[in-house]
Amino acid sequence: MAPSERELPRFDPTMPNEARVLDFIIGGKDHFAVDREAADKILEVAPDLPLLMSESRKCLGRMVRFLAQVGIRQFVDIGCGLPTRGNVHEIAQAAAPGSRVVYVDNDPVVVAHAQALLVSNDDTSVVQADARDVEHILAHPGLTSLIDLEQPVAFLLVSLLQGIHEDDVATGIVKRLRDAMAPGSHLAIAHAISDTCPEVTADLWALFRRGSTRGEPRCNVRNKAEIDPYFDGLELVEPGVVHLPAWRPDPGEPTVDPESVWVVGGIGRKN
Ligand SMILES: C[S@@+](CC[C@H](N)C(=O)[O-])C[C@H]1O[C@@H](n2cnc3c(N)ncnc32)[C@H](O)[C@@H]1O
């Protein structure tokens, strides 16, 4: 296995944690007082975040069902977050029994919860790793025991890349994954964007920066034109990279104004 050079975060109930803050915002139960305080500040700046997150989970469900329909049976969900309703393995295995799903996250709390949930599911595994260490992830036994990279695979990067603040690092992660994909593989990305409400995203960015232990940026809400190149060299599945509610909504699904959700996403296929 390629070594990881990075120190992974440790469990720390005294510091707000991205996955636990988001869990609070979507009404989960895995959070501490410090996460709730952080969430309250975030919601003051971006009160529509619960809508964004619920639309994001709905879109993830549609994307996974689409991928199962086009024959994908191997899924790697990087930056998977705390288990919630409609996890990737539940959707994929309901659509295509026997689908194999590997969850990757750098957060020890996410990994512990995911392991507990998946203990009796032989077709899933959980890897604790930093997304920046793509080689380490691809060679990890937790991945190689389930995923054959010679066969089509879907890599899912749903609201992960905005947490990778260096542009060249984010681009490098995506490029390495694209290179590793066999023909017929797919890459799904969702990313918050700054185009729709720049004031809100600028305030959020400043808040995250202030909340960071060392004052360094912890997120980068890019603009739409910066997301499109992640799909370079891939064939974009219709309708392309769009605001999430506009990505193949199910017939009869209650609709919200797509522009009100400042997260875009899409799927690219490697031919
Ligand atoms: C915004 S949440 C998204 C969760 C899930 N994909 C979703 O859409 O509901 C981002 C997740 O990425 C994880 N994460 C952030 N930076 C990461 C990194 N460098 N490597 C691996 N995971 C990371 C966080 O721990 C968190 O669980």
The ligand as an SDF file (V2000), in Angstrom:
LIG
                    3D

 27 29  0  0  0  0  0  0  0  0999 V2000
  -19.6000   18.4090    3.2890 C   0  0  0  0  0  0  0  0  0  0  0  0
  -19.3190   16.7870    3.8900 S   0  0  0  0  0  0  0  0  0  0  0  0
  -20.0960   15.8640    2.5920 C   0  0  0  0  0  0  0  0  0  0  0  0
  -20.6060   14.5290    3.0410 C   0  0  0  0  0  0  0  0  0  0  0  0
  -21.3280   13.7250    1.9580 C   0  0  0  0  0  0  0  0  0  0  0  0
  -20.5070   13.4800    0.7960 N   0  0  0  0  0  0  0  0  0  0  0  0
  -22.6030   14.4210    1.5570 C   0  0  0  0  0  0  0  0  0  0  0  0
  -22.6680   14.9940    0.4920 O   0  0  0  0  0  0  0  0  0  0  0  0
  -23.5620   14.3830    2.3480 O   0  0  0  0  0  0  0  0  0  0  0  0
  -17.5970   16.5690    3.5290 C   0  0  0  0  0  0  0  0  0  0  0  0
  -17.0080   15.3080    4.1020 C   0  0  0  0  0  0  0  0  0  0  0  0
  -15.6860   15.2120    3.5670 O   0  0  0  0  0  0  0  0  0  0  0  0
  -14.7900   14.8570    4.6080 C   0  0  0  0  0  0  0  0  0  0  0  0
  -13.4830   15.4330    4.2710 N   0  0  0  0  0  0  0  0  0  0  0  0
  -13.1170   16.7340    4.2830 C   0  0  0  0  0  0  0  0  0  0  0  0
  -11.8440   16.8680    3.8810 N   0  0  0  0  0  0  0  0  0  0  0  0
  -11.4030   15.6160    3.5980 C   0  0  0  0  0  0  0  0  0  0  0  0
  -10.1610   15.1020    3.1420 C   0  0  0  0  0  0  0  0  0  0  0  0
   -9.1370   15.9200    2.8970 N   0  0  0  0  0  0  0  0  0  0  0  0
  -10.0610   13.7790    2.9680 N   0  0  0  0  0  0  0  0  0  0  0  0
  -11.0990   12.9500    3.2160 C   0  0  0  0  0  0  0  0  0  0  0  0
  -12.3000   13.3710    3.6640 N   0  0  0  0  0  0  0  0  0  0  0  0
  -12.4510   14.7000    3.8480 C   0  0  0  0  0  0  0  0  0  0  0  0
  -15.3730   15.4410    5.8750 C   0  0  0  0  0  0  0  0  0  0  0  0
  -14.9380   14.7350    7.0160 O   0  0  0  0  0  0  0  0  0  0  0  0
  -16.8750   15.2830    5.6240 C   0  0  0  0  0  0  0  0  0  0  0  0
  -17.3270   14.0580    6.1130 O   0  0  0  0  0  0  0  0  0  0  0  0
  1  2  1  0
  2  3  1  0
  2 10  1  0
  3  4  1  0
  4  5  1  0
  5  6  1  0
  5  7  1  0
  7  8  2  0
  7  9  1  0
 10 11  1  0
 11 12  1  0
 11 26  1  0
 12 13  1  0
 13 14  1  0
 13 24  1  0
 14 15  1  0
 14 23  1  0
 15 16  2  0
 16 17  1  0
 17 18  1  0
 17 23  2  0
 18 19  1  0
 18 20  2  0
 20 21  1  0
 21 22  2  0
 22 23  1  0
 24 25  1  0
 24 26  1  0
 26 27  1  0
M  CHG  2   2   1   9  -1
M  END
$$$$
